[in-house]
């Protein structure tokens, strides 16, 4: 993908630090860890040669809300189950991007089929106050005890 390659060029040549916070919940897409592995591996590739002038970095964390795996119906096929929360809850479901100068807030999941098969709304702004507030929200989530390096997703129990 040409756009993705251009994005990586900017990240790694301009001393840009990208932090990606991914929801970890009962409805994760199959292949999510493999995708994150490939994305993270760009850090290794960039620094694999002394001729590369890499200064940027991509950091990835999962955000796991306690009880994420106890969501859904209370009764399945006539039998009680251990679900204690409604379906599609117990998840950080924010959809936004914030940079030093701009925010983008939307309603669509950031996966191809969501953009292709549904519609949503979004807006972007260069408002300094909005950028500062949303950066504060992101930083608080990033530093939260619910956020952890994505590589340990399967071994982390909250």
N, C-alpha and C positions, 0 to 999 in steps of 0.2 A: 504494500500500500504506500503510494507516493507521499501522502499527507503524513502518515505515521513516521516514515523515514525522515522527512523534513523536521518533524517534531523532535525526534531523537537528535538530529544534528544541532538543533537549537539548545536542547537540554545539555548535551555533553560538550559543546564548544563555548557556551556562554556562562559557565559557572551558575547554572540554574539548578535549584534543588526542588524536585517534585515529590510531594507526599501524596500517596493514594490511600484512602481509608475505605475499605470494602466491608460491606455488611456480611456477617457470618450468621446464617440462619437456616431454618428447616427447608427453605426453598432455593438454596444455592444451585446454580446451574452446573450440570456435569461439565467437567473440564476447567472449572474456575482455577483450581490450583495449578494446572498445567499452563494456563494462560499467564497467571501471575509469575510462575517460574520463568517463563520465556521473557516476560517484561523485566523482571529483576536481573536476568542473565545479561541484559544489555550493559549493566554496570561492569560485569566481568569482561565482556567483549571489548568495551571501550578502553579498559585499562590493560588489555592483553598485550599491547605492544608499546615499546618505549617511544615509538614515533607518533602515537596518538596524543593529541593535546586535550585530553579529557579533564574537564573541571566540574561538570555537573554530576548529579546523582539522582536516582529514583529510589525512594523508600516506600515500602508497602506494609500496611498493617490491616489486620482484620479487626472488626468491632463486633464483639459477641455479647449480647444482652442475656443475662441469666434467664433461664426458662425458655430459651429459643426453641428447644427441642420438645417442649411440652405444650405445643399449640395445636389446635384442631378440634374436631368434634369430641364430645365427652363419650359418645357411644358410636361404635363401629360394628356393623353387622350384628346389632343386638347386644353386644358386649361392652361393658364399661372399659374405658382406657384411662391412662394416667394424664391425659391432657387437662391442664388447668387454666389455659389461656385461650382466647379466641384465635381462629385461624388468621394467618398473615399478620401477627403481632409479634412483639418482643424482638424488634429489629430497628436498627438505625436506618431509616428509609429516606434520608435526605438526598436530594439530587442537585448538587451545586458544585461550582468550581470557583475558586477565589485565587487571584494573583496579587501582586503588589499594588496594582492599579485598577483592576476590573473584577466584577463578579458576574457569574452566569448562574441563574436559578431556573430550574425547570421541573416538569412533572413526569418526564419520560425516564424509564430505566435506560442506562447507558449500554445497551446491547443492540446489535444490528436489528434483530427481528422486531424489537419494540418500536424502533423508528419506522420500520417497513410496514408493519401491520396495524399500528395504532396511531392516534394523534395525541398531541399534548400541547402545552403552552410553555413558553420560557421567555425570559427577558435577561438582558445584559445591561450593566451600568458601569460607568466610570465614576461613581459617586464615592468620594473619599470616606464619608461616614459609614456608608453601607459596606464598603470594603473592609474597614476596620472592625465593624461589628461581626461580620461573617468570618473574618479571620480569627477573631476571638472565640467564636463558636467552634470552628475547626480545631484550633489549638487546644481547647478544653477537651474535645473528643479525642484528639490524638494523644493527649497526656493521661486520659482516663484509664482506670484499672481494667476497663472492658476492652481496651485496645492492646493488641499484642502482635508481634511479628508474624506475618502470614505463614511462614514455614512451619510454625509450631501449632497450626490450627487443629490438626487431628489429635495431638497429645494434650492440648489445653482443655481443661474442664472447669467451667465457671459454675 
